[in-house]
Amino acid sequence: MSLDTGTPHSARMYDYYLGGKDWFEADKRTAEQLLQRVPEIRTFARENRAFMRRATHALAGEHGVRQFLDIGTGIPTEPNLHQVAQRVAPECRVLYVDNDPLVIEFADALLRGTPEGRTAYLEADVRHDDLWSHRPRIAEVLDLDKPVALSLVALMHFITEEDGPHELLSRLLEPLAPGSFLVLSHTTYDFDDGAARDAVNSLYGEHGINTAPRSRAAVAAFFEGLELLDPGVVVGPRWRPDGPNQLPDEQAGFYAGVARKG
Ligand SMILES: C[S@@+](CC[C@H](N)C(=O)[O-])C[C@H]1O[C@@H](n2cnc3c(N)ncnc32)[C@H](O)[C@@H]1O
């Protein structure tokens, strides 16, 4: 896919929220408009990264996971997933997947892992591409006979009902060995008085970016058939916080959970 710099893209807008430098004017313009109406988006982005770090650390540390499949990787932001995992165990192997051609431009940062481990990048749109059709490429990095952590961090709210999110998730989980994990975070309007919904619908929507924030029940439904780790599906900052969580739920605005495939 070629790089369209005149149209805002979710990965680059997200980089802007995080204070990164890898966005174009069109991304900044739309992100600024959104931040004026929904300033909590910046907190969401930071807290979401923090959840990714805690979940990855827990899986590599407590659960001994050594393989990670991260879909919807985003533009690199340190520490990236492989850095978190490889700090726990240098032999961790990570395959990154995203559909934004800009992410590949920065893949260098994603591919600089430990010599003992492996990191690789695959460009794919999981709505339209069958990820497992890239199996030979995937097999260079991940041994599907062993557990893999499937990381869908802030991805599924870009998969609308029309895209068949449950079917997509089943397809992604199906080939993974027992003992694999699902790590998922997802925006919600559960704490919204309508302002965020209106702003996101108009600003993302007018640029053709479809979004589907979901209720807690709908997010929990993604974990059906899997064994949820404690504390279950909770507002992101409440998932095993490093210290006391001071943030009101409505300011984080997303749910998160980790579960094991039996
Ligand atoms: C909000 S960012 C999340 C980045 C990172 N996972 C994190 O949480 O910090 C969402 C990412 O998902 C990617 N994305 C959105 N829809 C996608 C799709 N259908 N297939 C692959 N990647 C997608 C975007 O390009 C973007 O990089």
The ligand as a Gaussian input file, in Angstrom:
#p B3LYP/6-31G(d) Opt

LIG

0 1
 C       -4.114000       3.207000      18.089000
 S       -2.795000       2.435000      17.228000
 C       -2.213000       1.300000      18.453000
 C       -0.713000       1.085000      18.410000
 C       -0.157000       0.153000      19.472000
 N       -0.752000      -1.166000      19.392000
 C       -0.416000       0.714000      20.848000
 O       -1.417000       0.345000      21.453000
 O        0.327000       1.556000      21.322000
 C       -3.708000       1.338000      16.146000
 C       -2.833000       0.700000      15.087000
 O       -3.594000      -0.287000      14.416000
 C       -3.300000      -0.210000      13.031000
 N       -4.458000      -0.756000      12.323000
 C       -5.715000      -0.254000      12.254000
 N       -6.499000      -1.044000      11.503000
 C       -5.712000      -2.084000      11.085000
 C       -5.944000      -3.223000      10.266000
 N       -7.154000      -3.425000       9.729000
 N       -4.929000      -4.088000      10.043000
 C       -3.700000      -3.864000      10.584000
 N       -3.423000      -2.796000      11.372000
 C       -4.403000      -1.912000      11.617000
 C       -3.083000       1.284000      12.768000
 O       -2.334000       1.500000      11.592000
 C       -2.344000       1.687000      14.029000
 O       -0.960000       1.562000      13.869000

